[in-house]
């Protein structure tokens, strides 16, 4: 059976989402008899680069259109412009416009596909100092939580402007006690517990938009619904 | 970019392979910028049922053909014919013939696709007694390791007959000290460590057949290869 697809478009937090306890793998497991979850995460990418490659990325999917696409960028755009991650930095207003362009591009291609924005996560600056990138000897974090928060705001604005549902990850995560270490592994990327938060938020938002296991067809008869006295009967249709 | 696909066809050990530490998720993570790993696991299914649905399962995939298909059945066929799992039991000679039919069906559909058989895992009978299915009050395990071993032999025979590579999981796992509890969660299904064994074996066998990250195109420029002074240059082709 051809199954509906759910496409995850984003940066390293999407690219590594099929690692142990990752939110992408958890989604694939959740939709295990209903949908294929396809990962299109590009480590290090910001929205400027994403916009440059979006036609290539989405050109690879044939009809029917995906059931849903998550768009999860901003962690790299929010690198500070005067620190080691400067070449990934995108000004916040351009970030907002890039998100609008990405969403409009997907929407014009697939008008019925459910879009879901995810804001960048919060930043634990202490974590970034403990786990700097190899070539960064500045002793200064290349991202701060306050600066990431301005990208969170721009992401929410973009979602509202186009009436696209959004996971406010930056806010949601900071409600968890000890979020800095419990949810973030290096001040930026997710622990298994952080992945769990993303997974649960994404499942819930998708469900609100009508994309859920309950609303999808099951691929082939479930074992639990077979007649133990005549299992082949299940396949006669 | 349209990516090559790797299709995992099997029973519950395939269906749950995107759970925490699962071998399917690990494969998806391993091939994260190269291939899509699509799970077609059907919990409880034996080869008799798989053969009934194979056309439907593989009919869902459009061209180009998958790069590889894993075929991982036998754990249910090897239910003892006189115990609680009897309705899943398939005689071992029929199991062998069913595997041959499945492989030939896939091969005739996609002559260039790499096929990989996986034998059923060993059975820890004590584990099966501790975790019986809800409706089994017989006090007897519905599977034994010796009986599963005859299905392992039939799987190896089928692989040799059609010159298809095979992961001899039944033998491989029993070489690990404490395999009964370390690799199996309930005497049958895999722990994270057991999943790791399957993942590593599958990656190695696929690599031997020319299906590897090194041999595949990378989807879009890698961050590590971008020019920090002119990152957009990477996208100009």
Interface residues (C-beta under 8 A of the other chain):
Chain A: X1 X2 X3 X15 X16 X18 X19 X20 X21 X22 X24 X25 X26 X28 X29 X32 X33 X36 X38 X39 X40 X41 X42 X43 X44 X45 X48 X49 X52 X53 X56 X57 X59 X60 X61 X62 X87 X88 X192 X219 X220 X222 X223 X224 X226 X228 X229 X231 X232 X235
Chain B: X1 X2 X3 X15 X16 X18 X19 X20 X21 X22 X24 X25 X26 X28 X29 X32 X33 X36 X38 X39 X40 X41 X42 X43 X44 X45 X48 X49 X52 X53 X56 X57 X59 X60 X61 X62 X87 X88 X192 X219 X220 X222 X223 X224 X226 X228 X229 X231 X232 X235
